[in-house]
């Protein structure tokens, strides 16, 4: 995993071991491109189920610390990209 660039909004782009792109956003989201496409991203933040048993939805847990966001992406790389 190597760092590619930092944008003016402090988003950090990484190239993962299998060639995909991982992005860590200042807002707390961590996203990774799909295999075979460098334009479609999906979130790897943990999901939390909210609401009642019949009427529920999912929300994402935001990672507030920058080090923890990078650590989350690194753990994803170790587990899924090697």
Secondary structure, DSSP 8 states (H G I E B T S, - for coil): -EEEEE-TT--EEEE-TTS-EEEE-TTS-EEEE-TT-SS-EEE-S-EEEEE-SSSEEEEE----SHHHHHHHHHHHHHHH--
